[in-house]
Amino acid sequence: MEFVILPLSNIDHGAHSLSVTYGYIVRSVKAEAIEAAVLRAASEWRLLAARVELNPQSQKYQLRVPLAESLPKDYTLVKFTTSKVLGTTLHITSIDPESDTEAKILEKPPLNYFHHPTTVSALREYASKKTPIISVHVTETENCACVGITLPHGVFDGTGMGMVVKAFNCCLNNLPWTPPRLPVVNPNELDSKNILMEELERLKEAESISSEPSPGLDHIKRDFGPAGFLSILSLIMAILKEKWWYKAAPGVIYLGPKVVTRIVEGVKKQATEEGKGWVSTGDILVAFFLKAAYLDEGLTSMHILAGTGPVSLRKLLATSTGNDAFSEYTNNCHLSFAFPQLTVRQISAMSLYELALVHRRAIESVRNVSVVQEYEKWVAAPSSTGGLDGKAPIPLKKSGIDGWIIAGFWHYMSPMFPDHAFTLNKLRGGYVLDGFSGIRPTRMASVERALEGIRSGKPLVL
């Protein structure tokens, strides 16, 4: 066969309007070497050479993956762009991983240094313009270079994009690697199903695994609703209110390795002593950021904090199906979790360990095959029975509720993305917490006060 068709799942379609960008700042770079590495990765891993297209029968998007050993001369594997900003020296905040008190606000270069203005975002644009799904942009300044990698979120989630970046790194540094398998059930059939689609459809149609109520699913149903004109308009108005009235703006902090160790060790010690449950470093740092943001308003606010984020289903499905292809599945493969209903005052009164445990239990509450099954049934069910009529779920913005999205790994490229979303990434042994979509300045001021407490040896978030 010259190609194989890879249908995109409903989870992929739920992110059809977004792309995701990874950005790196390096002292110097050879743009030709990066381009050669990306081209090599796309030629060896043919999923990266795919084109998005709309299936005329189903009106769903799919990928046409070329399999022929040699491609037409006019077939562009990668969109690669460069720019030079002559005379410009970027202000880069220095970090000292060896410092005992390294906790500070960071500045990020402008987004256009990583993302060319002609790069598209929505699957509709990828399909209509027949553009490559990989876009790489390199900007050289007087003192550094910025490298941005953009792919459609309607195809990859953060874990999948991590696999793409790993492939680029291996090709750039001549390291051994094996391209992930194409996630299709029968690669030799033109109408073959995506392995995730097949499993989710099987679960949806099968008899329920469990009749026990699921708190995790109940929390999702409370905080999400069907995408429609009114719900989308309500979400947009809430976002605009945060950006125009409250002046929500991006904010980034860095916690050095020794600071992270000090925070984490104290919480882990408490976890051992109290025996209520294990928490990860990520759980603890998410709790730290949320508590720091509410240092000033936490004691008086009666708002509800609605925390949500994605949970990867790869390991769960690989185990439940016995199909280890799920472990290297690159397309979107996640389910959202949601916090139980807690007020800002309640989370402010909690210890770091207690709030970290809330985050951990919210994740574990949906990492269950029976919950995945009931979620699929809920999305497909008619609205008359409380279902979503097959529509994509979106966060509900309600008066008196502070919505936070714990995203992880990427920067969303979207003209309208919910405020108070943040990512958590490792950097030189420490961690960067990036409130990329905008946080109220009063809350970032509270975070800065928490960082000052760390630097002075008088921590305010415990």
C-alpha positions, 0 to 999 in steps of 0.5 A: 500500500502507498498509504494508510488511513488513521482515523482520529478519535473523539478525544482528538476531535475535542482538541480540533481547534488547538495546536501545542508548542514546545519552546527551547532557549539555547546559547547557539544553534545550527538551524541546518542541523535541526532541520536535518534531524526533523526531516530524518525523524519524519522520513523514518517515522511516517506518522510525522509525514502524515496529512490531515484530511476530512473524511467526506462520509463521516465528516470526521478528520483522519490522517493519511500516512504515506508508506511508500519508500520514496515520496514525490519530490514536491511532498513537504515533510516538515514546515521549517522556518527561521528568522534573525532578530539582529541587534536584539539581546534577550533578557534571560533570567539567570538561575542557580541550581546550586542555591538553597533559596532559588525561587523566582519569577522568570521572564519568557521571550515573546511567543513569536520567537518560537511560533511563525505567524503562518503556522496553523492551529486547527485541524480544519486549516491543516486539512484545507491547506494540506500543510505538514503536521510538524512545524519548527521555527528557529529565531536567532538573537544576539545572545541566544536562539529560540527553537519552537516545535508546533504540532496539532493538539487534535493529533497529539497530546503532551505525552505523544508530543514528548515522543516526537521531541525524543525522536528529534533529539535522537536524530539530532544526536545520532542516538538509537531509537525505534519509531512507535507503531501506527495505532491502527487495528488493521493497517492493510485496510483503508477503513481500519480503526484507530485502536483507541476508538475501537476500545472506547466503542467496545466499552461504550456498547458493553454492559457496565463493568460496575454499578458502584457510583464513581465520585471521580465521574460525578466531579467531571459531570459537575464541572463539564458540560456539552460544547454548544453555542451558549456554553462556548459563549459563556466560557468566552465571556468569563475568559474576557472578564478575567483578561479585561477586568482582572487584567489576568496575565502570564506568570512564570516561577522557577523553584530550584532543586534544593528548594523543591527537595526541601518542600517535597521532603517535608510533605513526604515525611508527613505522608509517611507519618500520617499514612493517609496515602502517597503523593508525588512531587508533581502533586506537591508542587501543584498544591504549592502553586495553588496555595501560594496564589491564595495567600492573600484572599484565601482566608476570606474568599468563599469561592469554590476552587474547580481544579481539573486536568488530563490523566493519561490512559495509556498504562491503564488500557495497555494493562486492561486490553493486553495490547502494549501498543497503547503504551506508545500511543501518540494521539490524544489518550486521556481523561479529565479529572476534577477536584471535589467541591472545596472552597478557596478558604478550605484549601487555604486552611489545608496543609500542603500534604492535604491538598496534594492528596486531594490532587492525587486522589482526583487523578486516581479516581478516574484512572479506572476502566469502569470510570472510562466506560461510564464516561463514554456512555455519559458523553454519548447519552441524550441530554434528556438523560443528563448526557452530552448528546455526543458533544465534546465536554468543555469546562463550565465557568460559573459565578463564584467558581475559580477554575484552574487547569493543570495542563502539563508539558505544553503551551496551547496555541489558541485565540481563546483559552481558559485563564488560570491554566498552568504547566509544570516542567522540569528545568535543570533539576528544578521545576518551572510552573508556567501560568501561560494563559493568564493569572490575576496580578493579585494572585501572582503577587501572592505567589511572589510573596511565597517565593520571598518567604522561601528566600528569607527562610520563612516559608509561608506555604506549609 
